[in-house]
Amino acid sequence: MRKERGSASPFFRILSLLWIGLLFLQWVSYSEPILYEETTAAILAALTVTAVTEALVFINRGYRLLIELPLIIYAVYRTLDKYGMPVPSGLMEGILGDEIIYLFPYLWFALAAWAIFIFVSVWVNSKRKILLVVGLNVIAFAVLDSFTTYVLWEETAWVVAIGMGWLVTEHFNRFRKRFPQGWRRLREYPIKIIGNILVIFSLIIFAGINMPNIQPTLTDPYTAWREWSGLPLSSSATGTGGGILEIPSESMSGYGREDNELGGGFNFDYSPVMSVSSEERSYWRGETRSIYSGSGWADKQRRRDGDSVLPGEDLSGDLSGKIPTKTVQQTVTMLNDNVYPVLFGAYSIARVDRLDPEMEGGTLRWKGEGAELHLDSEPKRPSYPKTYAVTSEIPVIPWNELSGKSHEQLYGESIDEDYLQMPSDFPDRVKALAEEVTAGGNTPYEKVMLLQQYLQNHFSYTNTPDLSKKKSDDFVDSFLFEIQEGYCDYFSTSMVMLTRSLDIPARWVKGYAPGNVPAEEYMSPSGVRTSSGSYTVTNADAHSWVEVYFGDYGWIPIETTPGFNMPILSGGETAEPVVPEIEEEPQEEKKETVLPEESADKTGSSWYKIAGVAAGTIILIWIGYILWRMRLNLRFLHARLLAGKPLTPADKVIAETERWLRYARRRGLTRGPHETLRESVNRWGRRYPSLEPTLKPLLVRFETARYSPVDVQEEEWKNVQAEAVRFRKSMKKVKTA
């Protein structure tokens, strides 16, 4: 075996492969919801085999490729076999026979990933090529983030971090090749190398996290294109105004797929969606959101991260177990052929009783946090059950008991920060408004009811809000202070953020309003008729509302949109929560809210906090190290300022002499007004003989620096410093008067 000519050392080779592998993982992360699970697993297996072989097998590249190819084929075979795919019973028999066709097209994906990985590892051998590859990846993710429904800022951030690490690796590798002697000396101080790298990265991270949020001066291409085409900037908005399943030229109501850009107007679409047979009228709950971006809601659980469940299996969600519930069964019959990401049910689904047996493919995934029942349908074979039955547990809420619980009694010191999250630039006047509106409330429940009453009484419902009044960049701020009209998304989002500003956890929920009992039967495209007396839900019933967390009482749904009536069980009967009777002074005119000066960023993301604290700690350690390195120069700063010029070695000796003389004076060794230093030292030596061996060398060095024509060397003041240390140790053993 021989090492390839011009190749990097094993250490740098492994580091470079690590950066390439991490870069590929960002694309795997992006493509995971698009590809089959087994396809993604096959790609990961191929990348793992390639990276490990390239890093650990030091032979000619051609031989390595011959090793990697059969290993990748075997890895794909084992992966597909694990997923229960129809693969040959024996790998060798399958390769020799026609059964190898079962490995396609998965093998093509794996081989493509292998080829691209090898190409990048061989071709990218300079800083310019690294910058080119990283730049192209950043541009690609930025374009996909703007023109698709995916939020890819995490992947983009990872690509930038990978690029920085890759450039550092390439820099040190080239330094090793060009200056081998310097590299050998540099290797003696690994802590310094690692420390400097950490400081640079920490400065960048710390500056990025604390950079103020400002709006871009130029319009991004996607927004400019939609404006030029006359299309609404918000392609979907959930609610009775709402979301759309496709992106038409004019927005229509329906279940929203994109929540990160709320607002705009819509037309009502009364086409039927589903029929729900249930003994209780309810809101048909879909998904929840917790991360508010200033323009909408981000889905932090975009990928398949729920637990796989089967019909009949009990689902453990975030429903409180300390209040009674009522079991409600519902049968849902779909009246269109659309594919939705979730199964709908009353409040929190506790069990899937029955699923359409004719449904092809797809996996039920339960996300306990948020109580969402997702349906992962294969992108190439999208399907949705034509009918399904679920059982829900609806809480029976003791409103009178809840209304008397204080903030401390409900939450103590344990609150999930995700449900108090606010953007760093969240307007202060929104928080000031929440405090003003709830000034008469004593408990979280009373404050929530006051906010609900305020929104319903002071703002009007419309599906076509006048957006010309909008000035603020924040969705909630513009609704409360400028537009002051809108549909459910405006009311529900504002309610969540107003509630959070009072340290009361809340989240945003979307789904459907109950619908109506039809006067006539509807027929679905599949020929299924609705049962008489069931609730018929249309696209116009798409809706969003609020859930507020009340400690042991769990998540309580709250309706804030005027004209909507949320059915909630109280003491076994359907009722609305009672707003506390708190007298309000009549307001003749709307007063301008005074903005508090406190920071708006209360919680922030945990990741940002950890990264910020880590980066800040490294920077403080670095500053402390720099000050420690400069400690000797700082010692002479006062003397240099008095001299008005740089100090010579003789000046430094004199400055150090004055320093140990000040110490001697504090310990009782005083000088007479007309004594020379020699006379003082001789007197001290006669009085304290044990000090004479340390005083004499100090005296000689001072007199040499002050009176001798011989040039004083730079080391002399350091010698004075060392001898002064010995003098101090001797002084500690002597009792002076």
Secondary structure by P-SEA (a helix, b strand, c coil): cccccccccaaaaaaaaaaaaaaaaaaaaaacccccaaaaaaaaaaaaaaaaaaacccccaaaaaaaaaaaaaaaaaaaaaaacccccccaaaaaaccccccccaaaaaaaaaaaaaaaaacccccaaaaaaaaaaaaaaaaaaaaccccccaaaaaaaaaaaaaaaaaaaaaaaaaacaaaaaaaaacaaaaaaaaaaaaaaaaaaaaaccccccccccaaaaaaaaaccccccccccccbbbccccccccccccccccbbbbbbbbbccccccccccccccccccccccccccbbbcccccccbbbbcccccccccccccbbbbbbbbbbbbccccccccccccccccccccccccccbbbbbbccccccccccccccbbbbbccbbbbbbbbbcaaaaaaacccccccccccccccccccccccaaaaaaaaaaacccccaaaaaaaaaaaaaccbbbbccccccccccccaaaaaacccccccaaaaaaaaaaaaaaaccccbbbbbbcccccccbbbbcccccccccccbbbcccccccbbbbbcccccbbbbbccccbbbbbbccccccccccccccccccccccbbbbbcccccccccaaaaaaaaaaaaaaaaaaaaaaaaaaaaaaaaaaaaaacccccaaaaaaaaaaaaaaaaaaacccccccccaaaaaaaaaaacccaaaaaaaaaaaaaaacccccccccaaaaaaaaaaaaaaaaaaacccc
